[in-house]
Amino acid sequence: MFKRNGNMSPKAFKLMQKHQQLDSELRLQQARRVPDGKRIAQLKKLKLAVKDRLHALINRTRPHTAT
């Protein structure tokens, strides 16, 4: 599980926790004797959506420098 450091916003931390939780659930589902394909697809979509939100948040808060 992730531990929050001083440089991470609370929102980014929550998104990282959610991503980790979805990843754990996805791995458990995939390890089942008879995995639920619909649930796996749903978890993958949710995980990607969280990842996209996290990247957008990071890019929004990161200072841009001209090169």
mmCIF file of the N, C-alpha and C atoms, coordinates in Angstrom:
data_MODEL
# 
_entry.id   MODEL 
# 
loop_
_atom_site.group_PDB 
_atom_site.id 
_atom_site.type_symbol 
_atom_site.label_atom_id 
_atom_site.label_alt_id 
_atom_site.label_comp_id 
_atom_site.label_asym_id 
_atom_site.label_entity_id 
_atom_site.label_seq_id 
_atom_site.pdbx_PDB_ins_code 
_atom_site.Cartn_x 
_atom_site.Cartn_y 
_atom_site.Cartn_z 
_atom_site.occupancy 
_atom_site.B_iso_or_equiv 
_atom_site.pdbx_formal_charge 
_atom_site.auth_seq_id 
_atom_site.auth_comp_id 
_atom_site.auth_asym_id 
_atom_site.auth_atom_id 
_atom_site.pdbx_PDB_model_num 
ATOM 1   N N  . MET A 1 1  ? 0.839   -1.175  0.000   1.00 0.00 ? 1  MET A N  1 
ATOM 2   C CA . MET A 1 1  ? 0.000   0.000   0.000   1.00 0.00 ? 1  MET A CA 1 
ATOM 3   C C  . MET A 1 1  ? 0.882   1.235   0.000   1.00 0.00 ? 1  MET A C  1 
ATOM 4   N N  . PHE A 1 2  ? 0.370   2.304   -0.569  1.00 0.00 ? 2  PHE A N  1 
ATOM 5   C CA . PHE A 1 2  ? 1.128   3.537   -0.662  1.00 0.00 ? 2  PHE A CA 1 
ATOM 6   C C  . PHE A 1 2  ? 1.111   4.294   0.664   1.00 0.00 ? 2  PHE A C  1 
ATOM 7   N N  . LYS A 1 3  ? 2.216   4.939   0.964   1.00 0.00 ? 3  LYS A N  1 
ATOM 8   C CA . LYS A 1 3  ? 2.294   5.841   2.105   1.00 0.00 ? 3  LYS A CA 1 
ATOM 9   C C  . LYS A 1 3  ? 2.412   7.248   1.548   1.00 0.00 ? 3  LYS A C  1 
ATOM 10  N N  . ARG A 1 4  ? 1.696   8.167   2.156   1.00 0.00 ? 4  ARG A N  1 
ATOM 11  C CA . ARG A 1 4  ? 1.690   9.537   1.655   1.00 0.00 ? 4  ARG A CA 1 
ATOM 12  C C  . ARG A 1 4  ? 2.976   10.242  2.064   1.00 0.00 ? 4  ARG A C  1 
ATOM 13  N N  . ASN A 1 5  ? 3.613   10.903  1.100   1.00 0.00 ? 5  ASN A N  1 
ATOM 14  C CA . ASN A 1 5  ? 4.777   11.725  1.439   1.00 0.00 ? 5  ASN A CA 1 
ATOM 15  C C  . ASN A 1 5  ? 4.355   13.193  1.422   1.00 0.00 ? 5  ASN A C  1 
ATOM 16  N N  . GLY A 1 6  ? 5.213   14.061  1.882   1.00 0.00 ? 6  GLY A N  1 
ATOM 17  C CA . GLY A 1 6  ? 4.884   15.473  2.014   1.00 0.00 ? 6  GLY A CA 1 
ATOM 18  C C  . GLY A 1 6  ? 4.673   16.192  0.696   1.00 0.00 ? 6  GLY A C  1 
ATOM 19  N N  . ASN A 1 7  ? 5.155   15.657  -0.406  1.00 0.00 ? 7  ASN A N  1 
ATOM 20  C CA . ASN A 1 7  ? 5.056   16.329  -1.700  1.00 0.00 ? 7  ASN A CA 1 
ATOM 21  C C  . ASN A 1 7  ? 3.795   15.963  -2.473  1.00 0.00 ? 7  ASN A C  1 
ATOM 22  N N  . MET A 1 8  ? 3.027   15.019  -1.990  1.00 0.00 ? 8  MET A N  1 
ATOM 23  C CA . MET A 1 8  ? 1.882   14.532  -2.740  1.00 0.00 ? 8  MET A CA 1 
ATOM 24  C C  . MET A 1 8  ? 0.595   15.184  -2.232  1.00 0.00 ? 8  MET A C  1 
ATOM 25  N N  . SER A 1 9  ? -0.234  15.637  -3.152  1.00 0.00 ? 9  SER A N  1 
ATOM 26  C CA . SER A 1 9  ? -1.509  16.233  -2.742  1.00 0.00 ? 9  SER A CA 1 
ATOM 27  C C  . SER A 1 9  ? -2.423  15.126  -2.223  1.00 0.00 ? 9  SER A C  1 
ATOM 28  N N  . PRO A 1 10 ? -3.354  15.487  -1.349  1.00 0.00 ? 10 PRO A N  1 
ATOM 29  C CA . PRO A 1 10 ? -4.294  14.480  -0.837  1.00 0.00 ? 10 PRO A CA 1 
ATOM 30  C C  . PRO A 1 10 ? -5.099  13.812  -1.956  1.00 0.00 ? 10 PRO A C  1 
ATOM 31  N N  . LYS A 1 11 ? -5.455  14.585  -2.981  1.00 0.00 ? 11 LYS A N  1 
ATOM 32  C CA . LYS A 1 11 ? -6.225  14.025  -4.096  1.00 0.00 ? 11 LYS A CA 1 
ATOM 33  C C  . LYS A 1 11 ? -5.396  13.000  -4.869  1.00 0.00 ? 11 LYS A C  1 
ATOM 34  N N  . ALA A 1 12 ? -4.127  13.322  -5.131  1.00 0.00 ? 12 ALA A N  1 
ATOM 35  C CA . ALA A 1 12 ? -3.245  12.390  -5.837  1.00 0.00 ? 12 ALA A CA 1 
ATOM 36  C C  . ALA A 1 12 ? -3.054  11.126  -5.012  1.00 0.00 ? 12 ALA A C  1 
ATOM 37  N N  . PHE A 1 13 ? -2.907  11.295  -3.719  1.00 0.00 ? 13 PHE A N  1 
ATOM 38  C CA . PHE A 1 13 ? -2.731  10.145  -2.837  1.00 0.00 ? 13 PHE A CA 1 
ATOM 39  C C  . PHE A 1 13 ? -3.955  9.238   -2.882  1.00 0.00 ? 13 PHE A C  1 
ATOM 40  N N  . LYS A 1 14 ? -5.153  9.824   -2.833  1.00 0.00 ? 14 LYS A N  1 
ATOM 41  C CA . LYS A 1 14 ? -6.376  9.023   -2.883  1.00 0.00 ? 14 LYS A CA 1 
ATOM 42  C C  . LYS A 1 14 ? -6.510  8.295   -4.219  1.00 0.00 ? 14 LYS A C  1 
ATOM 43  N N  . LEU A 1 15 ? -6.131  8.975   -5.299  1.00 0.00 ? 15 LEU A N  1 
ATOM 44  C CA . LEU A 1 15 ? -6.179  8.327   -6.614  1.00 0.00 ? 15 LEU A CA 1 
ATOM 45  C C  . LEU A 1 15 ? -5.195  7.158   -6.681  1.00 0.00 ? 15 LEU A C  1 
ATOM 46  N N  . MET A 1 16 ? -4.014  7.334   -6.108  1.00 0.00 ? 16 MET A N  1 
ATOM 47  C CA . MET A 1 16 ? -3.035  6.241   -6.105  1.00 0.00 ? 16 MET A CA 1 
ATOM 48  C C  . MET A 1 16 ? -3.541  5.066   -5.271  1.00 0.00 ? 16 MET A C  1 
ATOM 49  N N  . GLN A 1 17 ? -4.180  5.363   -4.149  1.00 0.00 ? 17 GLN A N  1 
ATOM 50  C CA . GLN A 1 17 ? -4.758  4.295   -3.327  1.00 0.00 ? 17 GLN A CA 1 
ATOM 51  C C  . GLN A 1 17 ? -5.851  3.555   -4.088  1.00 0.00 ? 17 GLN A C  1 
ATOM 52  N N  . LYS A 1 18 ? -6.708  4.294   -4.782  1.00 0.00 ? 18 LYS A N  1 
ATOM 53  C CA . LYS A 1 18 ? -7.790  3.682   -5.556  1.00 0.00 ? 18 LYS A CA 1 
ATOM 54  C C  . LYS A 1 18 ? -7.219  2.807   -6.668  1.00 0.00 ? 18 LYS A C  1 
ATOM 55  N N  . HIS A 1 19 ? -6.174  3.284   -7.331  1.00 0.00 ? 19 HIS A N  1 
ATOM 56  C CA . HIS A 1 19 ? -5.524  2.519   -8.399  1.00 0.00 ? 19 HIS A CA 1 
ATOM 57  C C  . HIS A 1 19 ? -4.969  1.207   -7.837  1.00 0.00 ? 19 HIS A C  1 
ATOM 58  N N  . GLN A 1 20 ? -4.341  1.283   -6.684  1.00 0.00 ? 20 GLN A N  1 
ATOM 59  C CA . GLN A 1 20 ? -3.782  0.089   -6.041  1.00 0.00 ? 20 GLN A CA 1 
ATOM 60  C C  . GLN A 1 20 ? -4.892  -0.890  -5.645  1.00 0.00 ? 20 GLN A C  1 
ATOM 61  N N  . GLN A 1 21 ? -5.999  -0.365  -5.128  1.00 0.00 ? 21 GLN A N  1 
ATOM 62  C CA . GLN A 1 21 ? -7.120  -1.211  -4.725  1.00 0.00 ? 21 GLN A CA 1 
ATOM 63  C C  . GLN A 1 21 ? -7.715  -1.924  -5.942  1.00 0.00 ? 21 GLN A C  1 
ATOM 64  N N  . LEU A 1 22 ? -7.881  -1.190  -7.037  1.00 0.00 ? 22 LEU A N  1 
ATOM 65  C CA . LEU A 1 22 ? -8.402  -1.791  -8.262  1.00 0.00 ? 22 LEU A CA 1 
ATOM 66  C C  . LEU A 1 22 ? -7.446  -2.845  -8.806  1.00 0.00 ? 22 LEU A C  1 
ATOM 67  N N  . ASP A 1 23 ? -6.157  -2.576  -8.737  1.00 0.00 ? 23 ASP A N  1 
ATOM 68  C CA . ASP A 1 23 ? -5.153  -3.530  -9.200  1.00 0.00 ? 23 ASP A CA 1 
ATOM 69  C C  . ASP A 1 23 ? -5.218  -4.818  -8.378  1.00 0.00 ? 23 ASP A C  1 
ATOM 70  N N  . SER A 1 24 ? -5.351  -4.685  -7.069  1.00 0.00 ? 24 SER A N  1 
ATOM 71  C CA . SER A 1 24 ? -5.444  -5.865  -6.197  1.00 0.00 ? 24 SER A CA 1 
ATOM 72  C C  . SER A 1 24 ? -6.685  -6.680  -6.525  1.00 0.00 ? 24 SER A C  1 
ATOM 73  N N  . GLU A 1 25 ? -7.809  -5.985  -6.695  1.00 0.00 ? 25 GLU A N  1 
ATOM 74  C CA . GLU A 1 25 ? -9.057  -6.677  -7.026  1.00 0.00 ? 25 GLU A CA 1 
ATOM 75  C C  . GLU A 1 25 ? -8.960  -7.364  -8.384  1.00 0.00 ? 25 GLU A C  1 
ATOM 76  N N  . LEU A 1 26 ? -8.316  -6.702  -9.336  1.00 0.00 ? 26 LEU A N  1 
ATOM 77  C CA . LEU A 1 26 ? -8.129  -7.278  -10.664 1.00 0.00 ? 26 LEU A CA 1 
ATOM 78  C C  . LEU A 1 26 ? -7.287  -8.551  -10.595 1.00 0.00 ? 26 LEU A C  1 
ATOM 79  N N  . ARG A 1 27 ? -6.208  -8.507  -9.840  1.00 0.00 ? 27 ARG A N  1 
ATOM 80  C CA . ARG A 1 27 ? -5.352  -9.700  -9.701  1.00 0.00 ? 27 ARG A CA 1 
ATOM 81  C C  . ARG A 1 27 ? -6.105  -10.855 -9.059  1.00 0.00 ? 27 ARG A C  1 
ATOM 82  N N  . LEU A 1 28 ? -6.910  -10.554 -8.043  1.00 0.00 ? 28 LEU A N  1 
ATOM 83  C CA . LEU A 1 28 ? -7.701  -11.605 -7.404  1.00 0.00 ? 28 LEU A CA 1 
ATOM 84  C C  . LEU A 1 28 ? -8.695  -12.209 -8.389  1.00 0.00 ? 28 LEU A C  1 
ATOM 85  N N  . GLN A 1 29 ? -9.343  -11.368 -9.161  1.00 0.00 ? 29 GLN A N  1 
ATOM 86  C CA . GLN A 1 29 ? -10.317 -11.839 -10.139 1.00 0.00 ? 29 GLN A CA 1 
ATOM 87  C C  . GLN A 1 29 ? -9.642  -12.720 -11.192 1.00 0.00 ? 29 GLN A C  1 
ATOM 88  N N  . GLN A 1 30 ? -8.459  -12.305 -11.646 1.00 0.00 ? 30 GLN A N  1 
ATOM 89  C CA . GLN A 1 30 ? -7.743  -13.072 -12.667 1.00 0.00 ? 30 GLN A CA 1 
ATOM 90  C C  . GLN A 1 30 ? -7.238  -14.403 -12.124 1.00 0.00 ? 30 GLN A C  1 
ATOM 91  N N  . ALA A 1 31 ? -7.010  -14.491 -10.818 1.00 0.00 ? 31 ALA A N  1 
ATOM 92  C CA . ALA A 1 31 ? -6.491  -15.716 -10.215 1.00 0.00 ? 31 ALA A CA 1 
ATOM 93  C C  . ALA A 1 31 ? -7.598  -16.730 -9.897  1.00 0.00 ? 31 ALA A C  1 
ATOM 94  N N  . ARG A 1 32 ? -8.847  -16.322 -10.029 1.00 0.00 ? 32 ARG A N  1 
ATOM 95  C CA . ARG A 1 32 ? -9.953  -17.235 -9.748  1.00 0.00 ? 32 ARG A CA 1 
ATOM 96  C C  . ARG A 1 32 ? -9.952  -18.396 -10.729 1.00 0.00 ? 32 ARG A C  1 
ATOM 97  N N  . ARG A 1 33 ? -10.496 -19.496 -10.269 1.00 0.00 ? 33 ARG A N  1 
ATOM 98  C CA . ARG A 1 33 ? -10.597 -20.678 -11.131 1.00 0.00 ? 33 ARG A CA 1 
ATOM 99  C C  . ARG A 1 33 ? -11.408 -20.357 -12.383 1.00 0.00 ? 33 ARG A C  1 
ATOM 100 N N  . VAL A 1 34 ? -12.507 -19.627 -12.196 1.00 0.00 ? 34 VAL A N  1 
ATOM 101 C CA . VAL A 1 34 ? -13.336 -19.203 -13.324 1.00 0.00 ? 34 VAL A CA 1 
ATOM 102 C C  . VAL A 1 34 ? -13.488 -17.683 -13.225 1.00 0.00 ? 34 VAL A C  1 
ATOM 103 N N  . PRO A 1 35 ? -12.573 -16.948 -13.835 1.00 0.00 ? 35 PRO A N  1 
ATOM 104 C CA . PRO A 1 35 ? -12.636 -15.483 -13.765 1.00 0.00 ? 35 PRO A CA 1 
ATOM 105 C C  . PRO A 1 35 ? -13.881 -14.936 -14.458 1.00 0.00 ? 35 PRO A C  1 
ATOM 106 N N  . ASP A 1 36 ? -14.383 -13.852 -13.936 1.00 0.00 ? 36 ASP A N  1 
ATOM 107 C CA . ASP A 1 36 ? -15.539 -13.168 -14.518 1.00 0.00 ? 36 ASP A CA 1 
ATOM 108 C C  . ASP A 1 36 ? -15.016 -12.147 -15.527 1.00 0.00 ? 36 ASP A C  1 
ATOM 109 N N  . GLY A 1 37 ? -15.146 -12.474 -16.797 1.00 0.00 ? 37 GLY A N  1 
ATOM 110 C CA . GLY A 1 37 ? -14.622 -11.620 -17.859 1.00 0.00 ? 37 GLY A CA 1 
ATOM 111 C C  . GLY A 1 37 ? -15.198 -10.220 -17.854 1.00 0.00 ? 37 GLY A C  1 
ATOM 112 N N  . LYS A 1 38 ? -16.493 -10.105 -17.550 1.00 0.00 ? 38 LYS A N  1 
ATOM 113 C CA . LYS A 1 38 ? -17.116 -8.779  -17.502 1.00 0.00 ? 38 LYS A CA 1 
ATOM 114 C C  . LYS A 1 38 ? -16.549 -7.953  -16.360 1.00 0.00 ? 38 LYS A C  1 
ATOM 115 N N  . ARG A 1 39 ? -16.345 -8.586  -15.207 1.00 0.00 ? 39 ARG A N  1 
ATOM 116 C CA . ARG A 1 39 ? -15.793 -7.865  -14.055 1.00 0.00 ? 39 ARG A CA 1 
ATOM 117 C C  . ARG A 1 39 ? -14.352 -7.448  -14.335 1.00 0.00 ? 39 ARG A C  1 
ATOM 118 N N  . ILE A 1 40 ? -13.586 -8.308  -14.973 1.00 0.00 ? 40 ILE A N  1 
ATOM 119 C CA . ILE A 1 40 ? -12.200 -7.985  -15.310 1.00 0.00 ? 40 ILE A CA 1 
ATOM 120 C C  . ILE A 1 40 ? -12.164 -6.777  -16.248 1.00 0.00 ? 40 ILE A C  1 
ATOM 121 N N  . ALA A 1 41 ? -13.021 -6.771  -17.257 1.00 0.00 ? 41 ALA A N  1 
ATOM 122 C CA . ALA A 1 41 ? -13.074 -5.635  -18.191 1.00 0.00 ? 41 ALA A CA 1 
ATOM 123 C C  . ALA A 1 41 ? -13.462 -4.359  -17.460 1.00 0.00 ? 41 ALA A C  1 
ATOM 124 N N  . GLN A 1 42 ? -14.433 -4.467  -16.556 1.00 0.00 ? 42 GLN A N  1 
ATOM 125 C CA . GLN A 1 42 ? -14.866 -3.304  -15.784 1.00 0.00 ? 42 GLN A CA 1 
ATOM 126 C C  . GLN A 1 42 ? -13.727 -2.774  -14.910 1.00 0.00 ? 42 GLN A C  1 
ATOM 127 N N  . LEU A 1 43 ? -13.018 -3.661  -14.244 1.00 0.00 ? 43 LEU A N  1 
ATOM 128 C CA . LEU A 1 43 ? -11.905 -3.249  -13.386 1.00 0.00 ? 43 LEU A CA 1 
ATOM 129 C C  . LEU A 1 43 ? -10.794 -2.587  -14.196 1.00 0.00 ? 43 LEU A C  1 
ATOM 130 N N  . LYS A 1 44 ? -10.507 -3.131  -15.369 1.00 0.00 ? 44 LYS A N  1 
ATOM 131 C CA . LYS A 1 44 ? -9.476  -2.541  -16.223 1.00 0.00 ? 44 LYS A CA 1 
ATOM 132 C C  . LYS A 1 44 ? -9.863  -1.132  -16.668 1.00 0.00 ? 44 LYS A C  1 
ATOM 133 N N  . LYS A 1 45 ? -11.132 -0.948  -17.020 1.00 0.00 ? 45 LYS A N  1 
ATOM 134 C CA . LYS A 1 45 ? -11.596 0.384   -17.420 1.00 0.00 ? 45 LYS A CA 1 
ATOM 135 C C  . LYS A 1 45 ? -11.498 1.372   -16.271 1.00 0.00 ? 45 LYS A C  1 
ATOM 136 N N  . LEU A 1 46 ? -11.931 0.937   -15.087 1.00 0.00 ? 46 LEU A N  1 
ATOM 137 C CA . LEU A 1 46 ? -11.854 1.804   -13.916 1.00 0.00 ? 46 LEU A CA 1 
ATOM 138 C C  . LEU A 1 46 ? -10.413 2.159   -13.579 1.00 0.00 ? 46 LEU A C  1 
ATOM 139 N N  . LYS A 1 47 ? -9.545  1.165   -13.643 1.00 0.00 ? 47 LYS A N  1 
ATOM 140 C CA . LYS A 1 47 ? -8.133  1.382   -13.334 1.00 0.00 ? 47 LYS A CA 1 
ATOM 141 C C  . LYS A 1 47 ? -7.517  2.385   -14.317 1.00 0.00 ? 47 LYS A C  1 
ATOM 142 N N  . LEU A 1 48 ? -7.840  2.248   -15.588 1.00 0.00 ? 48 LEU A N  1 
ATOM 143 C CA . LEU A 1 48 ? -7.321  3.177   -16.598 1.00 0.00 ? 48 LEU A CA 1 
ATOM 144 C C  . LEU A 1 48 ? -7.869  4.583   -16.376 1.00 0.00 ? 48 LEU A C  1 
ATOM 145 N N  . ALA A 1 49 ? -9.138  4.682   -16.017 1.00 0.00 ? 49 ALA A N  1 
ATOM 146 C CA . ALA A 1 49 ? -9.737  5.998   -15.761 1.00 0.00 ? 49 ALA A CA 1 
ATOM 147 C C  . ALA A 1 49 ? -9.055  6.686   -14.578 1.00 0.00 ? 49 ALA A C  1 
ATOM 148 N N  . VAL A 1 50 ? -8.765  5.930   -13.529 1.00 0.00 ? 50 VAL A N  1 
ATOM 149 C CA . VAL A 1 50 ? -8.076  6.488   -12.366 1.00 0.00 ? 50 VAL A CA 1 
ATOM 150 C C  . VAL A 1 50 ? -6.665  6.925   -12.758 1.00 0.00 ? 50 VAL A C  1 
ATOM 151 N N  . LYS A 1 51 ? -5.997  6.105   -13.548 1.00 0.00 ? 51 LYS A N  1 
ATOM 152 C CA . LYS A 1 51 ? -4.638  6.444   -13.996 1.00 0.00 ? 51 LYS A CA 1 
ATOM 153 C C  . LYS A 1 51 ? -4.654  7.725   -14.831 1.00 0.00 ? 51 LYS A C  1 
ATOM 154 N N  . ASP A 1 52 ? -5.622  7.856   -15.717 1.00 0.00 ? 52 ASP A N  1 
ATOM 155 C CA . ASP A 1 52 ? -5.742  9.062   -16.537 1.00 0.00 ? 52 ASP A CA 1 
ATOM 156 C C  . ASP A 1 52 ? -5.978  10.302  -15.671 1.00 0.00 ? 52 ASP A C  1 
ATOM 157 N N  . ARG A 1 53 ? -6.858  10.165  -14.667 1.00 0.00 ? 53 ARG A N  1 
ATOM 158 C CA . ARG A 1 53 ? -7.123  11.293  -13.760 1.00 0.00 ? 53 ARG A CA 1 
ATOM 159 C C  . ARG A 1 53 ? -5.875  11.665  -12.972 1.00 0.00 ? 53 ARG A C  1 
ATOM 160 N N  . LEU A 1 54 ? -5.124  10.670  -12.546 1.00 0.00 ? 54 LEU A N  1 
ATOM 161 C CA . LEU A 1 54 ? -3.901  10.923  -11.792 1.00 0.00 ? 54 LEU A CA 1 
ATOM 162 C C  . LEU A 1 54 ? -2.868  11.644  -12.651 1.00 0.00 ? 54 LEU A C  1 
ATOM 163 N N  . HIS A 1 55 ? -2.692  11.188  -13.886 1.00 0.00 ? 55 HIS A N  1 
ATOM 164 C CA . HIS A 1 55 ? -1.738  11.849  -14.783 1.00 0.00 ? 55 HIS A CA 1 
ATOM 165 C C  . HIS A 1 55 ? -2.173  13.281  -15.091 1.00 0.00 ? 55 HIS A C  1 
ATOM 166 N N  . ALA A 1 56 ? -3.458  13.488  -15.287 1.00 0.00 ? 56 ALA A N  1 
ATOM 167 C CA . ALA A 1 56 ? -3.963  14.842  -15.552 1.00 0.00 ? 56 ALA A CA 1 
ATOM 168 C C  . ALA A 1 56 ? -3.703  15.744  -14.346 1.00 0.00 ? 56 ALA A C  1 
ATOM 169 N N  . LEU A 1 57 ? -3.911  15.224  -13.159 1.00 0.00 ? 57 LEU A N  1 
ATOM 170 C CA . LEU A 1 57 ? -3.667  15.991  -11.941 1.00 0.00 ? 57 LEU A CA 1 
ATOM 171 C C  . LEU A 1 57 ? -2.188  16.339  -11.804 1.00 0.00 ? 57 LEU A C  1 
ATOM 172 N N  . ILE A 1 58 ? -1.329  15.382  -12.059 1.00 0.00 ? 58 ILE A N  1 
ATOM 173 C CA . ILE A 1 58 ? 0.117   15.608  -11.957 1.00 0.00 ? 58 ILE A CA 1 
ATOM 174 C C  . ILE A 1 58 ? 0.557   16.644  -12.981 1.00 0.00 ? 58 ILE A C  1 
ATOM 175 N N  . ASN A 1 59 ? 0.085   16.517  -14.213 1.00 0.00 ? 59 ASN A N  1 
ATOM 176 C CA . ASN A 1 59 ? 0.470   17.465  -15.264 1.00 0.00 ? 59 ASN A CA 1 
ATOM 177 C C  . ASN A 1 59 ? -0.058  18.866  -14.999 1.00 0.00 ? 59 ASN A C  1 
ATOM 178 N N  . ARG A 1 60 ? -1.201  18.959  -14.344 1.00 0.00 ? 60 ARG A N  1 
ATOM 179 C CA . ARG A 1 60 ? -1.788  20.250  -14.027 1.00 0.00 ? 60 ARG A CA 1 
ATOM 180 C C  . ARG A 1 60 ? -1.024  20.957  -12.918 1.00 0.00 ? 60 ARG A C  1 
ATOM 181 N N  . THR A 1 61 ? -0.485  20.191  -11.978 1.00 0.00 ? 61 THR A N  1 
ATOM 182 C CA . THR A 1 61 ? 0.207   20.784  -10.826 1.00 0.00 ? 61 THR A CA 1 
ATOM 183 C C  . THR A 1 61 ? 1.708   20.934  -11.042 1.00 0.00 ? 61 THR A C  1 
ATOM 184 N N  . ARG A 1 62 ? 2.243   20.279  -12.050 1.00 0.00 ? 62 ARG A N  1 
ATOM 185 C CA . ARG A 1 62 ? 3.679   20.365  -12.332 1.00 0.00 ? 62 ARG A CA 1 
ATOM 186 C C  . ARG A 1 62 ? 3.964   21.667  -13.070 1.00 0.00 ? 62 ARG A C  1 
ATOM 187 N N  . PRO A 1 63 ? 4.950   22.431  -12.593 1.00 0.00 ? 63 PRO A N  1 
ATOM 188 C CA . PRO A 1 63 ? 5.297   23.677  -13.297 1.00 0.00 ? 63 PRO A CA 1 
ATOM 189 C C  . PRO A 1 63 ? 5.899   23.376  -14.661 1.00 0.00 ? 63 PRO A C  1 
ATOM 190 N N  . HIS A 1 64 ? 5.453   24.114  -15.644 1.00 0.00 ? 64 HIS A N  1 
ATOM 191 C CA . HIS A 1 64 ? 5.967   23.926  -17.010 1.00 0.00 ? 64 HIS A CA 1 
ATOM 192 C C  . HIS A 1 64 ? 7.127   24.898  -17.237 1.00 0.00 ? 64 HIS A C  1 
ATOM 193 N N  . THR A 1 65 ? 8.174   24.395  -17.848 1.00 0.00 ? 65 THR A N  1 
ATOM 194 C CA . THR A 1 65 ? 9.322   25.238  -18.165 1.00 0.00 ? 65 THR A CA 1 
ATOM 195 C C  . THR A 1 65 ? 9.495   25.293  -19.669 1.00 0.00 ? 65 THR A C  1 
ATOM 196 N N  . ALA A 1 66 ? 9.842   26.447  -20.159 1.00 0.00 ? 66 ALA A N  1 
ATOM 197 C CA . ALA A 1 66 ? 10.063  26.606  -21.601 1.00 0.00 ? 66 ALA A CA 1 
ATOM 198 C C  . ALA A 1 66 ? 11.440  26.045  -21.955 1.00 0.00 ? 66 ALA A C  1 
ATOM 199 N N  . THR A 1 67 ? 11.486  25.322  -23.071 1.00 0.00 ? 67 THR A N  1 
ATOM 200 C CA . THR A 1 67 ? 12.770  24.766  -23.535 1.00 0.00 ? 67 THR A CA 1 
ATOM 201 C C  . THR A 1 67 ? 13.154  25.337  -24.869 1.00 0.00 ? 67 THR A C  1 
# 
